[in-house]
Amino acid sequence: MDTRIRPRPQPPSGLGADSRYARVWNGAALLTGAVWVVIAVLQTPRLPLVLLVGGLAAAGGTLFVHAPVSTSRGRRQYAAGALAVAGLVLVTVGVGHHLVAGLTVATLLAGSSPALIRWVAKG
């Protein structure tokens, strides 16, 4: 006999994590990030960019490791963290080349974020 009380199912929200708006917004955010990465690669000298991205990714990857590095799970966590840091550095360098446009796009994306809209709607 099950004695646990089950919570009532919530009606689906128009701005939930699986909504059409959230999927479109995620696609737009990824496309925007890809554009800033391309700008960083095309407008930055190669060697300094590789050294900056590689060094910060190697150091930043350690922040994401929660399992022993000798395990495959720890190595996957390190690789995922290093890739995330490398992507963030490339996007930041790309935005740095066109600061006003970058800050404008970042503000528009942040202001139209489904998570922010849900938070505001709850309050």
Secondary structure, DSSP 8 states (H G I E B T S, - for coil): -------------TTSTTSHHHHHHHHHHHHHHHHHHHHHHHHS-HHHHHHHHHHHHHHHGGGG--S-TTSHHHHHHHHHHHHHHHHHHHHHHHHHHTHHHHHHHHHHHHHT-HHHHHHHHH-
